[in-house]
Amino acid sequence: ISRTGYTGEDGFEVYMKASLGEKIFMDVLEKGKEFSLLPCGLGARDTLRFEVCYWLYGNDIDESINPIESGQKFLVDFSKEDFIGKNALEKIKEKGVKRKWRGLEISGGVARHGYKIFKNRREIGFVTSGNFSFVLNKSLALAYINLPYGKIGEEVRILGKGKELKGKVIKKPFIKPRTKK
């Protein structure tokens, strides 16, 4: 059992032999009835991780995105004598990033991964994740936006799959994680 998770909620992850999975799942559901425990799927998990702005590999981060522009600088120990990529990251830290991972409030629909972001007809970024927040009752997105664009309150246009949406840069996380340490 691990007190970790990927939803921003307080929780646990249970590791077991695959052959025990169904039995343990059913036992947990049975014992959880008195607490109104219900199963949920990946859609629910992804919405929760999105609302607290946790990164999803393949969407929000990949090998082409460095931890400084993605907001993960806190995960890098620059005091270490050496590690793979240290010189490159120190140069980026010194010169500054060219883009930043930002939050957007969307009107007109849901912005999806890969939609392009424009300001004054100039492409300035792309959406990494987009979803409707049922907690906040609004459409939101996460995106990399080239600097100097992306200031809080700035309005942008988002284009994708024949749709044009409006967006406004907002603070992240959309919902503060509720995990216990």
Summary of the structure (lengths in Angstrom):
residues: 181
radius of gyration: 19.3
end to end distance: 15.4
largest distance: 57.0
contacts: 487
relative contact order: 0.17
helix: 23%
strand: 29%
